[in-house]
Amino acid sequence: MPDSSLRHRLRRLRAAWNATTPASETDARATQADLRAAEHALLAAQRQIATLTARVAALEDGIGALRRPHGRPRVAFFSPVTPQASGIAAYSETLLPALAALADVDVYISDVTPTSPALMPLSVYDYRAYPARRRAQAYDATFYQMGNDVRYHRFVYATLARYPGVVVLHEFLLHHFMAGYTLDYGQRVDYPWEVGYAAGQDALTVARAAERGERDLPFFDYPLVEHALDLSQGALCHSEYVRARIAAIRPDLPVAVVAHPTTVTAAARPPVADRPFTVITAGYLTPAKGLLPALEGFAEFARAAPGARYVLVGAVEPEFDLAAWIRDSGIADRVELRGYAPTLADFDAQVAEADVCLNLRYPTGGETSGSLLRVLGVGVPAVITDTGWFSEVPDTVVIKIPAPPTAGDVADALRVLAKPDRRATMSDAARRWVAEAHNPARTAQGYLDFVAALT
């Protein structure tokens, strides 16, 4: 983590510079150059410290593994869990039973009582117990599930910073997390330095302007995954898109792709003749999910489909007034906004009522959509944007439209999927693909193969 004393010295120097009138323009330029040189040196030192911390942790883990008797691997696993409203909680609860079949797993959580049946047979601990248990258990690896919701991943990142392990990136973007971690939790001075750490001095200047409210936070300009990667012994991700981007910025870091684990559900689907044509968007609802072109495209399609309806399932981003968008769409009577589905079974049951899913992204942070995979596992065909990980989904199970999505493209795709025979063919293909490519046992084996390759 950043060296506070050095950082604070630089802050005092900058304050002194701002309060002083140099003797000449030459002196001013020289003083500014000195400050930038000091900033550059500090940023470089921060990167070296993070890398050395990860190497020391790897050596400690290797020594600890030598003390353990030969047998099943023992791993620690940091993640949010249900009832925390997190897609990564659902991911972990799908993976953990399969991982526990192959290894001894200790799950570490923060300030929540788990409610998922998947966790009941497992050893679950408060994350504060990890340092002592790490010394006693000599884990073969520690997996850190990193995501952007600072409420549920703050404890994950804080522990990763002290005890490096294997970071699991669910997208190539942690800027939302880093902004919340630094700006919302009493570490305001750190936000520009996190941006500077990742992207250099020019980015640090941009971040200072954003911190002062002079511009928007540059969420998609700087992914801010660099610090988490440097603190890690290796990284797992869920797409070739993210693997390539990691390799481009950290070519020496071990990285591997493992499939996003998903189960094929047996949720009953009402007969087509017994329901109106239903379109669904399910998951965390944000403007980046293409909801404006989705609403406009559905409205265009619905003019020729009087009984059609559009259902939105999921928590809404706090500052996003989706209800206003729906009111302004002119089809509010055809749109139903539901809340967060508290369990996977509830999510699957609501998806099973639909004929088509709209799962759009623009811009993308490289995320793999767990909600889309569950939709396909239920057997509901989907319309997606041809970008990032989504481009890797087979054309046999989805219809891809260009990014950024437009209302016209959405309406055209819905017209194609209004044909029951086309939907039936895609539904069968989707369930087969999820069952084969995203089997949790396959993902669990990928986790352990990666650990074996590190040692």
Buried (B, 14 or more C-beta within 10 A) or exposed (E): BBEEEBBEEBEEBBEEBEEEEEEEEEEBEEBEEEBEEBBBEBBEEBBEBBBEBBEEBBEBBEEBBEEEEEEEBBBBBBBBBBBBBBBBBBBBBBBBBBBBEBBBBBBBBBEBEBBBEBBEEBBBBEBEEBEEBBEEBBBBBBBBBBBBBBBBBBBBBBBBBEBBBBBBBBBBBBBBBBBBBBBEEEBEBBBBBBBBBBBBBEBBBBBBEBBEEEEEBBBEBBBBBBBBBBBBBBBBBBBEBBBBBBEEBBEEBBBBBBBBBBBBBEBEBEEEEEBEBBBBBBBBBBEBBBBBBBBBBBBBBBEEBEEBBBBBBBBBBEEBEBEEBBEEBEBBEBBBBEEBBEBBEEBBBBBBBBBBBBBBBBBBBBBBBBBBBBBBBBBBBBBBBBBBBBBEBEEEBBBBBEBBBBBEBBBBBBEBBBEEEEBEBBBEBBBBBBEEBBBBBBBBBBBBEBBEEBE
